[in-house]
Every structure is written in C-alpha cells, then in structure tokens.
C-alpha cells in the first residue's frame, strides 16, 4: 500500500500546533521535539530596538543605596505593578516575573508574608474590583527594596464568562475534532475579556487599576492593609510623601490597553479636581516619571473603534519644560516601552505617530519599540520555519533579554552586554525646536 505524502505530511504540524495552543508539556517535549529538534542549537533569536533610551529599575535601587550611604533614614522605593491581560489568572500569576527581576537586582530576600486584599471603591459600592497582592523584596543589608504589586482583575468578569462555559461541556465539545476543541476552549477563555472590557465592564476594570495605582502612590509597605476589602482615598488628593518613589508598570496584552486607559482617565480627573491647581500638589505629581513596560503589546489593535483621547496631538506643546501649557501635564514623562514578537499572533509594534494621535498628550508619552523573537524558530520538515505562537505570546517573563532591559534599561553608556551584543538599536532623538 502506498502512503499519500500530501495527507501525512500534516501530522507533525498538527501535533506541534496542538502543543502550542494547549501548553501540553508532555506532547511538546515528546513527538514535537523528536521531529523538530536535532540537538542543542545556538540561540539566533533576533532583537531590534527602535526609540528612546530609558532607565532600568537598577537605577532606582542605586539611588536607595546612595541615600543609605549618606545616612538618610528616608529613601525612595522601587514600586513595580503587574497588570495581566486576556485569559484566566489567579493571584500569584506574576511570581516568575517578580522573582526574575528581583534576582537580576540581587534582591535575594523576600518578606515572608505578602499583603493581599480585595479592592473596593466608595464610588462603586458592592462592585468586585479584583485582588491586589504586594510582595516586598530586599537585599541582604535591608537597604535596597522593591515592592511588587500584582493586580488580578479576573473576578470582575468571571461570572459573565460562565455564560458560555456550556460550550466547553461534553454535550458540544465531543462533536469537534480534538484539535479544534482545544482551539475553541482557548477562544472561549480569552476573546470574551476583550469584548467585556469594551462593554459595561470597562469602568470597574479601570477602577481596579485606579485603586491599585492609588495604593501604589499613597502608601509604603507599613501602610498597606492585608486581608478583607479596602478602598484607597483616590488620586485627588494624593499623599505627597511617596511621590519620590520610582513607579514602573508591567502590562501584558489587554492589560496594556487597560492601564493606558486608566492613566488617561486619571489625567482627565486630575485636571477637573480643584486640588490639582494647588501648586505643591500639582508640581509634585507633574515632576514624576513613570515607565509602562508593555509585553505582547496590543495597543494598536485594541485602539480600533475607540474614541480619540480628550487632548491629543499636543505632546510638544504641553511637555516641553518652557511651554506655556506645561501646567496641563499630569506626569513629566510616561515612558512607553512596547515589546512584541513578530511571531506572536496577538502583538504589535507601535508606530511613531501613534502616541500623538491615540494617547492623551498630558501623559507626556515617549516611545521605545522592542521587537524580538521570544519563541525560537524550528524547521518544519523542509516546509519552512515555525515559531510556537503561544510561547511568543506568553514567555516574556522568562526571557533574559526582557529582564535585562527592565532592570538595566537602555543606555549607550550602561546597557547589559547581552543587549549590546544581540540587539540592533536605532535611537530616536527628540525633535529640536
């Protein structure tokens, strides 16, 4: 009997795709490896960077050490917040990211008990706003400190998502081919998040981020609650005691859209609040710089169908120090660092003009695109190359180049050797007036 090659050549491909979308380790390490891998290979994953230089989290740690050396009892604290995207998450989902960042900064001690509590708001009484978990990392001397805030907002939409779980039941799933059933389960778990965020759940999800930012900017470790349900007083008025801290947001997929929207909402509310005109408070807020690290960035895709921000196309007019409109800005700078993998079906780079048109100018955004291969490409039996799309979407938190850029930043004078050797950086220079 003669085998039809055209029929059977797709068998290894289907095994590989199934492993990709189900995350099945045994399948991925079994048949797929046997067919697609032939021993250890040199890491030839590419990395292209286009945009502004930016500081890493190690810079904030160095400031803490210098303050301690000068005998100062009070010092700034590095505060990092993680906001997840599509799919199902439970508190603790960001542990690998947090520990990789802490390890890269030699913060090898952790507070034995983290602080975790349900978020609430007096403006949305009775509404579930998710869970905030805060973990404290320290060096051996107790001088260097990072507070890692993890927002889990899944519970806001969980009940609504249950309305389509019937589709995963045997009554319907047995009628599908095995691979198609895995794909359908993936769609049922992820696509509804985007639809619901663009519907009536947008406000509570943004409130969840807003409440998290409030706790992040208003309290140190000792002032954070633990257990039960708690509401932060809000960003206006906001404590002036902790605005010398360093604020970094790490977002994933839909989480980037959510965080940017929340920051833009804060920008509008701050302008409308009478307290914002109080010089001490306004200047304190306007003098800080924040970084938004967008992993598997989807901002261009998720912008489709969205209204333009209230103030756009005015970055140069508002964000120059000598501008007559400088008092309109919320932050001195919002550093947008967009990570994307060309083989990730869900991520996009950000065009240079995008910030001017689609982000509130009062955030004073600057842009760096990091386009890199997270997933290695493998030969597909002579039919070309294939890169696992789920690895490309999910594995940023375990990529040493990503961790190096977050911790050591991007600077001609002091960047990580692996970034210098393995990444092609074309630096964007601000336009001169």
N, C-alpha and C positions, 0 to 999 in steps of 0.2 A: 504494500500500500504506500502510495506516495503522499507525503505531507505537503499541504499547501503553505508555503513560507509566508505568503501575504497574510494568512489568517493567524499563524502562530507567532509572528514577529511582534505582535502587540501584547503578548502575555507578560514579558518582563516590564513593559511600560505600565500595564495596569497594576502590577504588584507595586511598582515604585510610586505611582500616584496614590494608591490606597495607603501606603505607608506615610506618604506626605500629609494627607488630609486627616488621617486618624491618629497620627502620632504614635503608632504602634511600634515600640522599640524592638520587639522580637522579630517582627516582619522586616523592619528597616535594617536590622543587623543580620538577618538571615539571608533569604533569597536575594534581596536587593544588593547586599554587599558582595555576595558571591558573583553576581552577574556584572555589577558596575564598577567594582573596585579591584585594583590589582596592586596591592601593597601600599606602603606609605608614599605619598607624593609631596612635592614641595608646595607650600602654600603660595599660590599665584593669584589669590583673590585681589581684585583691583580696588583702588581708592582714589577718588577725585574730590577735591575740596575747592569750592568757589565762594569767595565772600570775605567778610571782615575777620580780623583777628579777634579772639575773645579769651578772657582769663579762665583758668580752671579752678576747681574747688580747693586745690592745694594752696592757692594764693590766700584764701581766707584763713586756712589753717596756719600759714606762715605769719599772718597778722596777729593771730592769737598768741603764738609763741613769742613774737617781739613784744607784745603787751605784757606778757608774764615776765620777760627778761627785764623790763623796766619797772617791775614791781607793782604794776597796776592790778588792782583787785577785780575790776570790771573789764571785760573784753567782749568783742563781738563773737557771735556764734554762727557757725555754718548751719543753715537750715535748708534741707532738701525735701521737696514734696513730690510724690509719685501719684499720677492720675491715670488709671487704666482706661482702655478703650473697649471695643466690642468683645463679646463673649462672656462667659461666666467666670467670676472671680470670687475668692473668699479672702478674708483678712490674712495677711502673710504672703500674698502672691508676689510681693516685690522683694522678698528676702534675699534672693540671689543677687539682684541689682545692688541692694544696700550693702551686702557683705563684700561684693567685688569692689565697690567704691571705697568702703572703709579699709579694705585690705590694701588697696593701691595707695592709701594715705597713711598706712601704718597705724591705723586706729584699731588696735587688737584687743580692746576691752569693750564690753557692752554692759549696760545696766541690766541686771538680772531680770527685772520685770519691766516690760514695756507698759506704756499707758494707752489704754483703748477705751473709747466711749462712743455712744450713739450721738450723732449730730442732730441738733434741732434749731429752730428759729422761732422767735416770738411772732414773726410776720407770717409764718406758715405753721400755725399751731396744729399739732396732731399729724403732720406730714413726716413720714420717714425720710431722712436725708442721708442715710448711709452711716458708715463707720469710719472714724479716724483713729489710726494706730500710730503712735510715736515711739521710736526706738532711739536710745541715746548711746552713741559710740564715743569712746575716749582713747587717748594714748596711755601708755604706762604711767606717765607722770601726772595724768589728770589735767593737763594744761590744754591740749587740743581736743576739740569737741565738735561732733556733728549730731544734730537732731534730724532724724529721718522720718518724715510724715508720709503715711500711706493712706490715701483715700480710697475706700471701696464703696462705690455708689450703686452697685448691682441691685441691692434690695429695693431701690426706688421703683424699678421696672420689673422686678421678679414676678410679682403676681400677674401682671398683664401678660408677660411672656408665657405664662402657664396656659393661656387660652389656645395656644397652638401645639401644646405638647401631645395632643391626641394624635398628631401626625407622626410621632415617633413610636406610637404603640404598634403592637404586632398586627392589629387589625388592618393597618395600612402599610406598615413597613415591609411585611412579608411579600407584598406584591411587587416590590422593587428588586432589581438586581443588587447584589451585595455592595458593589462599589457606589452605585447611585444612592443607596440608602445612607451610606456614610456621608456622602456629599450633602444629602438633604438634611441630615442631622446638623451638619456644620452650618448650613444656611439658616436653619431654624434657631440656632443658638446665637447667631451674630447679626444677621440683617435686621431683625426687629429692633435692636438697640438704636440703629441709625434712624429708623422710621419713628420710633417713640421719642427720641430726642428732638426730632423736627416737629413733633406734635405737642401734646399737652404736658409732657414730662420735661420739657426744656427748662422751665422755671425752677422746679425743685432740684434738678441736677445742677443748675447754675448756683442755686442757693447752697448746695452741698459744697461746691468748690469755694464759694464766697465765705462760708463759715470756716472752712479749713484754712483759707488764707488769713482770716481774722485771727484764729488761734496762733497761726504761724508768726504773724507780725506783732501780736499783742502780748505774748507770754513767753517766758523762758521755761525750762524743764520743771522747776519747782512750782510754777503757777498753773501747769496743765492739770486738768482733772483726770480721773480714771474711773471707769465703771459708770453705769446709769446713762442718762441722757442730759446733754448740756448745750447751752446756747451761748455763743460769743456775742458781745455787745454790738458788734458791727464795725465796719471800717471808718465810720464817721460818728463820733470822734474816735480816733485810734491812739493807742498808747504811744508816746514819744520815746519810751525807754528802750525799745528794742529795734528801732529803725536803723541802727548802726550794724545790725547783723547782715550776713550775706544770704540772699534768697535765690534759690535755684529750683526750677520746676522741671521735672522729667515726666513727659507725657507720652502715651502710646496710642497710635491710630486715632480713633474718635476722641480720646482724651485730649488731644491737641486742640481740636475744634472747641471742645467744652471749656478748656482753660482759657483760650484766647477770648471766647465769648464772655466768660466771667470777668476777665480783666477789663474788657471793653465796657461791660456793664458798670463795673466799679468806677471806670473813668467818667462815665456819664453821671453817676450818682454823686461822686465826689465834687463835680462841678456844680451840681444843684444844691449841695449842702451848704448852708450859711457858714458852718465852721471851717469850710475849705478856704474861705477868704481870710481866716486868721493867719497872719504871717508865719508865726512859729510852726504851726501845724502844717501849713501848706508847703513851706520850704523844706521841712523835714521829709515829707513824702516825695516832693519833687526832686530831691537830691539823691535818691537811691537808684541803683541799677539792679535789674533782675535779669536772670537768664532763663529762657524756656528751651529745654532740650527736647525736640520733637522726634521720637523714634517711630519708624514706619509712618512718616508724615503723610496725612491725607487731606491737609487743608485745602488744596486746590479743588479736589473732588467734592468735598463737603461744602464748599462755598457755593456750588451750583444751586441756583434758586434762592439764595439768601439776599436780603436787602443790603445795600451798602451801609457802612457804619455812619454814625451821625456826622463825624468830621473825618474827611479823607482828602488825600492829595495835598496835605498841608504840612508834611513832615519837616521840610526845610524851613518853612515859615515859623513853626512852633518850637522846633527842637534846637535851634542854634542858641547858644548862650546869650548872644546880644540881640536876639529877636524881640521886637515889641510885644509879641504874642507868647513869650516864654512862660508867662504865668498860667497859660492854659494847659500846660502839660501835666500829666499825672506822675510819670516817672522821668528821671533824667534819661534813662535808656532801657529799652526792653530788647535784650539780645535774643534773636530767634535763630536757633541752630537746628536746621532741618535735616534729619538723617533719612535716607531712602536707599533701597536696594533695587536696581533695575529689574531684578528677577522676582521681586515681591509684587504680587498682583494688586496689592492694596496701597502701595505707597507712591508718592510723587515728590519731585523736587519743587522748589518754589521759584517762579520767575522773578527777576529783579523788580519788575514793576508791580508785582502783586501786593506788596506791603503798602504802596501808595494808594492803591485803589480799594483794597479789601480789609485793611486794618485801621483802627482808629488812630489818627495821626497823633493824638495826645499821649499815646503809649510810647512815642518816640522809638519805633522799632528799627533795628538794624538786622542784616541778614547774612547767614553763612549756610551754604548748602554742602552737606557731606554725603556724597554719592559713593557707596561702597558695596562690594559683594559680601554679604553676610553668609550666604549659602555657597559652598563650592560647587562648581560645575563638574559634571561627570559625563563620560562618553556613553551614549545610548546605542551600543551595538552598531556603530557605524552610521546611525541615523541623525547624527548631530549631538549637541550637548543639552543637558537638562540640569537645572538647579531646583532643588526642593523649594517650592513656593512658601510652604509653611515655616521652614527653617529661616527663609529670607524675611519672613514677617515677624517671627517671634524671638529670634536668638540674639537680639541686640544686647540684652543684659549680660551675655556671657562672651562677648567679643572683646578681645583685649584692646583693639584699636578704639572702639567706642568708649571703653572705660578710661583709656589713656587721654582721649580728647576731653572727656568730662572732668577728669581730675587735674590734668596738666595743661589743658587749654590749647590754644593755637597761637603761637607767637614765634617770630623768626629767631628770637634770641633764646628762647627756652621752651621748645616743644619736645615731646617724647621722641627718643631716637627712632622708634618704630614708625612714627608718623612721618618723620623726616625721610626715612628710607623707603616707605611703602606707599606714601600718598603724594599725589600731584596737586599742589596748592597754587592757585592763582588768586592773589589777594585783591580784594576790592578796595579801592581808595575813595573816600568821600569826595564829592564834587566841591571844588573851591568856588566861593562866591566872588 
